[in-house]
Amino acid sequence: MSVGEAYLSAKMLERHMRKQQIATYAAYSKLALLLYEVIINLDREVLLVWSTCDSFQWSNTIYLVNRYPLVAYQIWNVYYTPYMPHCDTFYKVFFYLCIIPTRTAISIVWIQCVYATYHNSLLCWVISILGVAAVGVDIYQGIDSSCTHNTSLSETLSGVLTYITLTAFDLVATFSVIIKLIQTILKSGGFQTVGRRSLLKYVFRSGILYFGAVTVPQLVAVALYFAPHGMYSTIVNNFLLHLSSVMTARFLLGLRETRGVQGKSEYLDNDMQLSLFTFDMTTNRSDEVQRPASSQVMSRGGEQMSG
């Protein structure tokens, strides 16, 4: 072997070891983040979620699927090695039972948010198609990945497609919801007229936080992919599912708290629209007094639009 070949081999080995070291640190960091979030929100979760599990609730299913499968996957991701028996089989099982359900739950929440603000518009169909596509490319990434060929640690076609599709989904969903809520708040008299505990204000604030913490870093990660080596693109992207899960769980818990604290007399028309079209499913609030009021609000809104 020539000196040049030996040098290149050494550099490649060094880069590979550096990637593995960074991936190990990242895996422990992600597990710490998930466990920390579970612990600090456990009292709220028991009060707002577990106490309502005496009967089946779709809202609880969405919350729990968003929260806990990813914790199980991350524990596996920290402790597995490529040399354990049947590693590839276990890897795919954990991927499909943990990553895909989490991605699906997050997508459902954002599709509901878009539907709540835009109702039956073309945008609802667009975001639904993007959400299905995001889950689809994630499934493709699972097929393309294994213990010895982890697509999350390398720049593969399936990984890049996943990043780009998720970026498009999150960008369209968050930006459209934020813009619509700004328009709605301004039409309602501005931010000063929106109550501190208004559902409208809470969803708007949550959308801004999600946009800054998840959507913008996804755009940065896609840009980093085209940088030399693109190593840091995959590192950033691999944190985003965990961060997205954490923020979605916080959003759903806060949503229940907001509806519990806010009295019926404080509801704005647009709060009623959000409640009727989306968040009855994600907050377990379906009392009969509120539902007719919501229907009347939407009926008046439809008459005004037709007029």
N, C-alpha and C positions, 0 to 999 in steps of 0.2 A: 504494500500500500504506500502510495506516495505521500509526501508531507502535506500536499494540498488536500488530498482525500481524507487523510487522518484529521486534519483541521476541520473540514466540513462535517465529518462524522461526530467529532467532539462537540461542535456547535449545535448540531441537531440533537444530540443526547442532552446537552445542557438545556436547550429550549424545552425539550420534552419533560425533563425533570422539573423545570421551573413551572410549567403548566400543571403538572401533577401536584406540586406543592401548593400552588395557588388554589387549585381545585379542592384540595384537602382543607385548607383554611376556610374557603368559601362554604364548604359543606358544614363544617362546625358552626360557622357564623349563621347560616340559614337555620340550622336546628335550634341554636340559641335564641334567635329572633322569634321563631314559632312558639317555643316553649315559654318564653318570656311573655308573649302576648296572651297565651292561654292562661298563665298564672295571674297576671294583673287584671284580666277581665273575667276571672272565674266567678266572682260574686255576681256580677251583672249577668253573666251567661246563665247561672243557676236560676236567678230571678226571672229573667226574660225569656229563656228558652227551655231549660230542663223542667221548670215548673209547669210548662204547658204541654209536656209530652205524655199526658194521660190518654190522649187520643191522637190519631195521625193528623199531622199538619204539614202541608207542602212547604210552608215557610220554614218550619224546623228542619225539614229534609234539606232544603237549599242551604241553610246556615251550616248544618253539621257536615254536609258533603263538602262545602267550601273550606271548613276549618280543619277537620281531623285526618282525612286520608293523606294530606300533604305531610302531616307530622309523621305518620307511619312510614311514608316513602323516604323522608329525610333521615329517619333513624336507620333505615336499611342502607341508605346512600352513604352514611358515615361509616358503617361497620363492614360492609361487604368487601370482598376482594375478588379479583378475576380468577383466582385459583380455587375457590370453594366449589364443591360439587354442584352440578346443575345451575351454575351461576347465571347463564343466559336465560334459562327458563324462569328463575326467580326474578331476574331483572325485568323481563317483559310482564310478568304477573303484577309486580309492584307498579310498573309504569302504567299499565292499563287500568288497574284497580284504584290507583291513587292520583296520578297526574290528569288523566282524561276526565274523571268525575269532577275534580277541582276546576279544571278549565271550563267544563260545561256549566257548572254552577255560577261561576263568575260571569260567563257570557249571558246566561239567563237573566241575571240581575240587571246587566246593562241594557239588554234588549227590552226588558220591562220598563226601565227608566226612559228609554227613547219612546216607547209606545205610550207611556204616561203623558209625555209632553207633546207628542206629535200625533197621537191617535192613529188613524188608518191611512196615513200618508205614505207616499212612495219610500220615504226615508226608513220607515219601519221595516219594509221588505228588504231594503238594501242592508240595513244593519243585521237583520236576521240571516241573510245570505252570508255576510261576512263572518258572523258568529259561527255558523255551521262550517264554513270554510276553515276557520281557525281551529276548530275541534278536529276537522278532517286532516289537516296537515300535521296536527299533533299525533294523530293515529299513525300517519305515514312516518313520522319521526320515530315512533316506537318500533315500527317494523324494521326501520333502517338502523336501529341502535341495539347494542348488546353490551355485555360486561367488558369485552375487549375492544369494542368500537362504540364508544359513547358519543353520540352526536352532539351532546351538550358541551363536549370538550374539544370539538373540532369543527371546522367550517365546512359542513356538508350541505348538499342540496336541500335535504329535508329540514335541516336546522335553519338555513337561510329563509326558506319558504315559510317556516313557522314564525320567524321573527318579523318578516315583512307583513304577513297576513295579520298577525296580532297588532302590529303597529297601525295598520290601516283600520282595523276594527276599533281599537281604543281611541284613535284620533277622531274618527267619524262620530263615535258614540259620545265621548266626553265633550268634544267641541260643540256638537249639535245641541246637547242637553244644556250646556252652559249658556250658549247664545239664546236659546229659547227661553230659559229662565230669566236671563237679563231683560229680555223684551217684556216678559210677563210682569216682572217686578216693576219695571218702569211704567208700564201701563196701569199698574195698581197704585201708583202714586210715589214710587221710588223706594229706596231701601229703608228710609226713615219710617215709613208706614208699615213695614213688615215687622211683625212681632218677633221678639227675641227667640221664641220657641216655635216659630212658624215652620211647618213642614217645608214650605217653599224655600225659605232661607236655609234650612238645614240641608236639603238636597243640593242647593246651589253651592254651599260651602264645601260639601263633600265632593262635589264634582270638580271644584277648583283644586282641592287637595289631591285628588286622584290624578288629575291632569298633570300637576306639577311633579308628583312623586313617581308616577308610573309611565304616563304617556310620553312626557318629554324625555326621560331617560331611554325609552324605547327608540325614539327618533335618534338620540345620540348614539345608541348602540348600533343601529343600522348604518349610521354614518361611519362609525369606527370599523365596521366590517370592511370598508374599502381602504382603510389605513393599512400600512405595512404589517403583515402577519395576521392582523385582525383578531389577535388573541383576546384583547380586552373587550371586544364586542360580545363574545360568548359569555365572558364573566359577568358583564353587566346584565345581559339578557337572562342569565340563569338566576339572578336575584329577583327579577321582576315578577315571576309567578308567585313567589312567596310574599313579596310586598303587596301584590295585588290581592292575594288571599287575606292578608292581614287587614288591609284597608276595607275590603268588602265586608269582612266580619264586623269591623268597627261600625261601618255604615249601617248594617242591618240592626245591630244592637242599639245604636244611637237613634235609629228610626223608630224603634219600639219605645224607647224612652221619651222621645219627642211627642209621639202620639199619646203616650200615657199622661204626660204632664200638661200638654196643651188641651184646654177645655174646648168643648164643642162650639161655644160662643166665639172663640178666637179664630175659628177656621176661616180662611179666605176661600173664595170660589176656586182658585187654582189648587189650594190644599185639598179640596173635595175631589177635584179631578185626579190628582195624584193618588188619593186614597182609593177612589173607585176603580181606576183602571189598572193599578199596579200593586199598591202596597197592602191591600187586604191579604194578598197572597204571601207577602213577606213580613207581615207584622201580626197576624192572628187577630186583627181587629175587624169584626164583621157584625157589630151590633145593629139591630134592626132600626134603631132610631136614626143612626147616621146614614144608612144606606138609602132610604127614601130621599133624604135631604140632598145627597150626592146626585141622585137621579134627577131631581128637580133642577139643580145647578146646571147639569149637562144638557138638560132639555132646554133651559133658557139660553144656554150658550149656543145650541144648535139653531134655535130660532133666530138669534141675533146674527149668526153667520149666514143663514139663508136669506135673512132680510138684507 
